[in-house]
């Protein structure tokens, strides 16, 4: 049996602007660790005696990513505008990070991640991180949807992926196409019966997210995390994935279901995933008003679920 991959390790570099900012960074640290990311912060290390210069050096050196949190004091100290003895920790950390940028800008671009927390501003990132010409990550709130781009980067789960190359079509040059004789169809010698017009097939349109989430919220037991685990596991079985349908987990039911619907909408076979969702609900709660509501939303969107 293969071992689970080690969690990604990140080092959080920030300034102690004021207690409100420190508390906000602490909440960010707790959120990252709740998402399976081995984030390192100075606060727990401060509970024991440290050689801070070595602690910071090892923290940056041994981490996959260094997260630089934007703030006015971080920018001022990291750009060398602070006097000696002021914010020595940030000045030391920023010096280590500037050295990485100076020695290998391309490698530093893949290791140093500028982050803007709620109520923060990208204008408070140090200029040597690249400014407007490089990416930064805004965390709107400490939830999976609120930090999704950053979480995708840190966990190696990109949203957009490059499709496989197809075969190159064989196209005749102009001269050859002109030389080929024009072939006309055979003349009609008998009149064939014209079939009666048929109604156009129903067009499937992905249902509105709120309507589907509201219908799911009405399903019996859906507010229990174990029930939602069983739901995505059955979906994965029906889709032949060999594992549960992948969806970021949340203890908040509506947030968890929004992530599930969003994940379904991003698959290439959205109709199959929606059918797997409904079949799984039918197996778990077959005569439930919530399951009936989900069916109504899906059939209203043009999805063929067969006879009830």
FENRAJO-V161987 format. One record per pair of residues at least 24 apart in sequence whose C-alpha atoms are under 7 Angstrom apart, sorted by the first residue. I is the first residue (numbers start at 0). J is the second residue. D is the distance in Angstrom with one decimal. If there is no record, write none. Layout:
I_J_D / I_J_D
//
This chain:
6_35_6.4 / 6_36_5.8 / 6_37_6.0 / 7_36_5.6 / 7_37_5.9 / 7_63_6.6 / 7_154_6.9 / 8_36_6.3 / 8_37_4.6 / 8_38_5.8 / 8_62_5.0 / 8_63_5.6 / 8_64_6.9 / 9_37_6.2 / 9_38_4.8 / 9_39_6.2 / 9_62_5.0 / 9_63_5.8 / 9_64_4.8 / 9_65_5.6 / 9_66_6.9 / 10_38_5.9 / 10_39_5.0 / 10_40_6.7 / 10_58_6.0 / 10_59_6.0 / 10_62_6.1 / 10_64_6.4 / 10_65_4.7 / 10_66_6.0 / 11_39_6.1 / 11_40_5.7 / 11_65_6.0 / 11_66_4.8 / 11_67_6.3 / 12_65_6.9 / 12_66_5.9 / 12_67_5.0 / 12_68_6.3 / 13_67_6.2 / 13_68_5.2 / 13_73_6.4 / 13_89_6.8 / 14_72_6.2 / 14_73_5.0 / 14_89_6.0 / 16_72_5.7 / 27_141_6.6 / 30_141_6.2 / 55_92_6.4 / 63_110_6.5 / 64_110_4.7 / 64_111_5.8 / 64_112_6.8 / 65_110_6.2 / 65_111_4.9 / 65_112_6.0 / 66_111_6.1 / 66_112_4.8 / 66_113_5.9 / 66_114_6.4 / 67_112_6.0 / 67_113_4.8 / 67_114_5.8 / 68_113_6.2 / 68_114_4.9 / 68_115_6.0 / 69_114_6.2 / 69_115_5.4 / 69_119_6.6 / 69_120_6.6 / 69_121_6.4 / 69_123_5.1 / 69_124_4.8 / 70_119_6.6 / 70_123_5.0 / 70_124_6.8 / 71_123_5.2 / 74_123_5.5 / 74_124_5.5 / 74_125_4.7 / 77_125_6.3 / 78_125_6.2 / 201_301_5.7 / 202_301_5.7 / 203_300_5.8 / 203_301_4.3 / 203_302_5.7 / 204_300_5.3 / 204_301_6.4 / 205_300_6.3 / 206_296_6.8 / 206_297_6.6 / 206_300_5.4 / 208_260_6.7 / 211_293_6.4 / 211_296_6.4 / 212_256_6.1 / 212_257_6.3 / 214_289_5.7 / 214_292_5.3 / 214_293_5.2 / 215_289_6.1 / 215_293_6.4 / 217_289_4.5 / 218_287_6.6 / 218_288_6.8 / 218_289_3.9 / 218_290_6.0 / 219_284_6.9 / 219_287_6.8 / 219_289_6.9 / 222_252_5.6 / 224_250_6.7 / 230_279_6.1 / 233_279_5.6 / 234_275_5.1 / 234_276_5.7 / 234_279_6.0 / 237_275_5.8 / 238_275_6.6 / 270_302_7.0 / 274_304_7.0
//
